Amino acid sequence: MNLLSLSWRYLWARPLATLLNLLLLTLGLATVAFVLLAQDRVARAFERDLRDIDLVVGAKGSPLQLILAGVFHIDVPPGNIALADVQALAQNPMVAQVIPLSLGDSLQAFRIVGTTHDYVAHYGASLRQGTLWSMPMQAVLGAQVAQATGLTVGQAFAGAHGLGGGGHAHADMPYTVTGILQPCGCVLDRLVLTGTASVWAVHEGLAPGEFEGLPAEDRSAIEAERELTLALVRYRTPLAAASLPRLVNSTTKMQAAAPATEITRLLSMLGVGTRLLQGLGAVLLLVAGLSVFIALWGAVRERRADIAMLRMLGAPPRRVGLLLLCEALWLAVLACVLALLLAQGLSLLAGGLWAQGQGLAIDQGQWPSRLAFVPALALGVALLAAALPALSAYRVDVASLLSSSTPSTR
Amino acid sequence: MIHARDLVGQWPGGRALRFPDVDLPAGGTLLLRGPSGSGKSTWLALVAGLRTAASGHLTVAGTPVGDLAPAARDAWRARTIGFLPQKLLLSDALTVADNLALVYFAAGQAVDRDRISRTLDALGVPDLAGRRPSALSGGEAQRVALARALLLQPPLILADEPTASLDDAACDDALALLQSRAQAAGAALVVATHDARVVRALPQALRLDLTGQRA
């Protein structure tokens, strides 16, 4: 029998009190752990989809809305912009790359995005099946879309007007699936990708080849009116950050929004909720700490005779004090393990619900290093709660065993 | 085993008491008698190294107890003293076997489960190891407490009012057992009591009568 096994037995000699303390500590720690996990995972999900996108250009309106619509595809875009304006921007020497995005239609609430192959290359996505589109009205499905719709390469589908699903179907202009992407854990998983020309064709009501058959005059009139929804821009030089957004905002009909700035703003808005949860966690931990303290204090009083007997048997005061501390440590270890499991479970649940609503895909695989704060907190609360009871056990006067029925503390 | 000269002891906040001189040989039996307040507890605390004498000379098992540092005194007590308290102080959080294992924990030694079961065997209660103290009869509990005192084979056993709550038959049995086990272990035995039955049952024992004389 050693300190650990003896303290374990004493701990479970009062099972109800121990279970209550375990529950309180676990709830407090789990709240803190969940906040840490959620903060980290949401921030990383944003960072992953934002990778190497320096600027998003779209119609004037809310910059945050533009970012949410254009990068994460969780909001509607503020409007459209002229193709000619984007083409002019692409010629700017400060711009390294422009990826055009055209939105408007959807497949079972998954967005159909007209773009170029650069968009696929930008996220380093690869094909699981088939090939990328090479002609208008060909489409490539993200992994989550393929799974949800059950569509395979070679099958056709009609897009529905609007981004939310439920709009009228463009049945006369069906898409053909030419490829399915590997899961990338990024925004592409829940998009249907096609050439920009497909989106134009659907909205101009022109079947493939029909546009080319029009008189040159009509063709140029249609081309002059063509629009995009937005464009993702990568700078050639970091210096562009200082001047390009201002240039776009002041000299064109377009709006330029820096994703990093807008997401920082969004996360700081979410921070209010985060702080509220952290406050709740702190209150729970305080209650748990008090409860552990009361339980251990009671245990010392109940066990004063046991403790005195241990001293009589030759146990030094240090070993008796450590026995109490060890009981608190057991509680901390158990509560810590349970809290981390609970927090991971909650995170999986929340991430799953969010993904179901076609929000951000949350990677649940990694545990941030900040999570080490949770065991440290558990240890701190347990040691703080056990300090006085342990000191009291340390000071139990063994000689009083010989003079009265209840040994006292010095 | 116990050699005391001009011993003066004091309970914190209490009066100083002068104790009679005594020489208890190894393996001998000493009857410590006296009414309440006569200093039995103080004398036991001095011998067990739980209090330091105000003056005088005391050696127990060849060791001048008062000269030991606190940590050394704890280790010395674990090796030297087997204690049978009046209230048996068996922990109901633990089984009988674990109550006995506490002896090893307190002494910082590895638990010897074989010796625990042999000791319970020798005391005629081999089947109690897995029971909780609250499920034992009074006689069984006293045997378990005696097993605890004997486990590390100490040279000196201190029994504090071992017969206080026993009827006559149980009193005789308890004393016979205590004496025979102490003899078998070669240990000296000190019985603190104000019970006249004990005096009658241990006619050969050395007597130390405390009167509560102030120093």
Interface residues (C-beta under 8 A of the other chain):
Chain A: M1 N2 L3 L6 R9 Y10 A13 R14 R303 A305 D306 A308 M309 L310 R311 M312 L313 G314 A315 P316 R319 V398 A399 L401 L402 S403 S405
Chain B: W11 S41 L44 A45 A48 L50 R51 P70 A71 D74 A75 W76 R77 A78 R79 I81 F83 P85 K87 L89 S91 D92 A93 L94 D98 A101 L102 V103 Y104 F105 A106 A107 G108 V111 R148 D160
